Amino acid sequence: MAIGTSNENVEPQALAIESLLASSLGRSVSVTGSDRLAPWALTRVHLSAGGRPHPSVIVKWLRNHPAGFRTDPSQILTEAAALRFLAEIGFEHAPGLVACDFEAGVLVLEDLTPAMPLAELLIAVVPEAEAGLRSFAATLGELHGATVGREAQYYRLRSTYGPVDPVAERLRFLGADWRRTPSDLEALGVRLRGEVEAELHVVSDLFAEPGPFLAFSNGDAGANNFMFGGAGGRLVDFEFAGFRLAFADAVCLYVPGPMWMTVSDPRRTGVEAEYRCALSSAVPEAEDDASFGLGVAAAALAFAVMRLARLAALDARPAGDDSRAQMVTTLERASDVAEAHAVLPHLRGWARRAAEVLRKRWPDTDIAFDTTSYLLRGN
């Protein structure tokens, strides 16, 4: 019986899953059914053992994507190492690793049902969404607090799976074109003056040397990668895990990510306090307003600049495309974060000017959004 196939992703065969699980669990199991969790390369596999129901598992595999999206074998190695590291230090807010087949590019993970992605709860605007958002923020803070000072421990484990560059992992969040992006706007009249460039250096230096805020990250923090419900909340998707500036994860609480047009104000809702309290229990520097404010503002502005590398692609899209308004909103919110914490005045001013220029260039983006809640749109 085949679990199934699709044009984009080639799923593992049921017999291969049974064999992998038998080797890992030390007993025979049978696949009795499966539920494809599209659009991701995930399947919930139902099992039985000795004629009795066995807890289901999640099977995750590398994609077979023509554009090369999430096809790197190192992603599977990294996720396996990350989950083993978190289990080793006793961090309970991540799925357990059941089995892995690196040659086939397959991981078998603990099934977190009945928990649901926080993104779905936020979209549905259900009562559980607020509790889920607070739990998400607190869990990020707990992850960072639990892993500060453990960089060497993780990379010793990760290196047994193959080569890895810890320095590159610190800078991954910035993206390959981060340095060049601000100069791309000079043709539109948004000048890169010396003060802005100096603050860009402050930001990049903070990512290169996070000091007390160097912590473990799943590499893709967001409401879609946090499962909430049942026994609580769990972070998922550790394909790009590594040690980097903690606030690179927390930025999704402040600034719209790839899925979102707006996010709620974490200072007003108390979500920032949840994150900061959890982090400061292990990292006392997070209690310092200047250090914390610079960290979250630097991450927010770095993210906005990184997203702005898509300027040419956004310019080519038709009027009314949601991604344009999303980009403008991202720049504005990042500037708001820096202003709220009274840091990086020149860089936040540059971001604000960039947003104003893009609103004029794209008249369809001149929209007022309700920023009291999450709003899902485009990419």
Summary of the structure (lengths in Angstrom):
residues: 379
radius of gyration: 21.4
end to end distance: 36.6
largest distance: 71.1
contacts: 1258
relative contact order: 0.12
helix: 51%
strand: 16%
